[in-house]
């Protein structure tokens, strides 16, 4: 079995060694330009076009993250970048769920306890206790109810928040009001004081965080985006803050990463930004999951995390 690896953001030697230890019969190598030798599986993150194209011998392509939008975008821009009929598999959790929980709980409690307002008061040397938000009116809406979305929903429910979710298709989660489809989107937004985005990036979800959506939330709402920068219409967020629709935002992902030094988000008093760190791939757990999936596929079983390319996730 031959496995090729490419990721500009990872320690390739560590991955090659780790996969080899888990699959002793496999020959694992770092892919480099010009490498056209046979391969059964490819492990990739932002792969170059020439790495995968025409590799009809592949049995599977593994994304080293929960999202596959960058891989699918290559196919849109360069038809044939992905070899036809080769399964594309994404990571489903591998420790990212816990990280997403930590990030969202931190951000939600920051707003719930009005720490954003206390910070602005501190900067102006104002000593003024503020009445806390009313928990029953502090409804949290989560866009996306997949593996990571469910992790976040479950953790927020432990804090006795009212949590609701929206997804493309109906979902059933204990104690959580579920909305689905375009026809229920407005109803979902209407009572939300906090909107957390965990949707996959697809042609249907790009730009979903826009002025129309912000205007349907409770006045002075909060936005938390930890999915993809393509979901947010950045100028619409600035407009929504100016209009009072949105009181604050915590953003971990952006259309351009890193942002230019002149981007208004850097200095905006109501926007908190972090450098795409809400949930990082944990190599050891990711390698375990990928190797387990390879074993399944070698035994003729369907892998977990199989991507429906027509849906984009």
ABEGO torsion letter per residue (X at the ends): XBBBBBBAABBAAAAAAAAAAABAABBBBBBBBGBABBBABBBBBGBBAAAABGBAABABBBBABABAAAAAAAAAABBGABBBGBBBBBBABGGAAAAAAAAAAAAAAAAAAGAAAAAAAAAAGBBBBBBBBBAAABBBBBBEABAAAAAAAAAAAAAGBBBBBBBABBBBBBGBBBBBEAAAAAAAAAABABBBBABBBBAAABGABBAAAAAABBBGBBBBBABBAAABBAAAAAAAAAAGABABBBBABBABOBBBAABAAAABAABBBBBGAABBBBAAAAAAAAAAAAAAAAAGBBBBGBBBAAAGX
